[in-house]
Amino acid sequence: MIFSSPHYIFIFLPIVFFGYFFLCKINKQYAALFLILSSLFFYSYWKLEFLPIIIFSILFNYYISVLIFKKNKKNLLITGIVFNLLVLFLFKYLDFFLSNLGILMEIEFSKYNLAFPLALSFFTLQQITYLVDVYESNVKPKSLKEHFLFVSFFPQLIAGPIVYYKNLVPQFQNQENNKINLNNVSLGIFYFSIGIFKKSIGDYLGTFADVGFNNFEYLTLVDSWVASYSFTLQLYFDFCGYTDMALGSALLFNIKLPRNFNNPLMSLGMINFWKNWHITLTSFIFAYVYTPILKSFNSTSYFKIMFVTLLCFLITGLWHGASWGFLIFGAINGLGVVINHLFNKLNFKLPSLISWILTILTFNISCIFFRSENLNQSYQI
């Protein structure tokens, strides 16, 4: 079920909205249980067989977080993180790893072709942030019900934004949020409408991108530019629109999710671009990958900082998908950010128009690798 579908807008969302607030008046525990079951139904609507995976993930992470909180042992934290990454690797990266290992060893490994569970990347990141926050005593594990709400709350479940336990769960505990707030309802409908509008633009641009990428052998110079920029804009409007619909849906329930985009296509540099594009992912990478790696060094230097920056972007690229195209997507954006930092260090400034053109051009070229099915297609375009 997607946000823009009639089933979601006219059936699922109204039933959950009125059902939840009706039950809030009777019993808040029943209301929370109803919201959890509704979110799990929303998740399983695409493929029912993936439902046990998210339930098992929630149960495992909750109970190991309780052990981490009680014993405060780092090996428990490592166990939890490794488990989450192992599940992600198994479903998302195993075939990619085996195929490339086979090339190096000149052995042909069998492909498992495991279906990728919906939203696995997103709720895996959320579980990892939760375990780290518990270990560092930033949050305290409470009830299993609240952990289910944290992971499965349907507006943010499929494609984010990535939320933190300490920001989301207290909103459910706030007594004022247990009744309908007309201001939030009107604002939520407004956000959702804007999201629908952006998504429709993305869908329209996607037709041009599909024609270009599906017929890449016959493209002219102009066709290639049209196809590539159509996809770049499609990616923005589609993802940004989806996030707006997520924010709008959550506001109906008096829950405020973080913004995920802040006019990134108006950025005058790659540093600024990634501060405004997929903001919650950038924040996660900075807090839970970039900072711990830098802290692991005995001393830091400009070279080490830039190296870790590039490494984090390679990880970001692979997080999006298991292919060399996604890795190159991360590398191009990482190099763009590193060069931007170098320009700043040397106090080398370009006119605003040139900065903007270079920023969008860099991201657009990276998006060709993001969209292409293989490297040959990328190079042709």
Helices and strands as residue ranges (DSSP letters): H 6-7, I 8-12, H 13-26, H 28-44, G 48-50, H 51-71, H 74-88, I 89-93, H 94-105, H 120-135, H 144-152, H 154-157, H 165-173, G 175-178, H 182-214, G 216-218, H 221-252, G 264-266, H 270-276, H 279-285, I 286-290, H 291-296, H 302-320, H 324-345, H 352-371, H 375-380
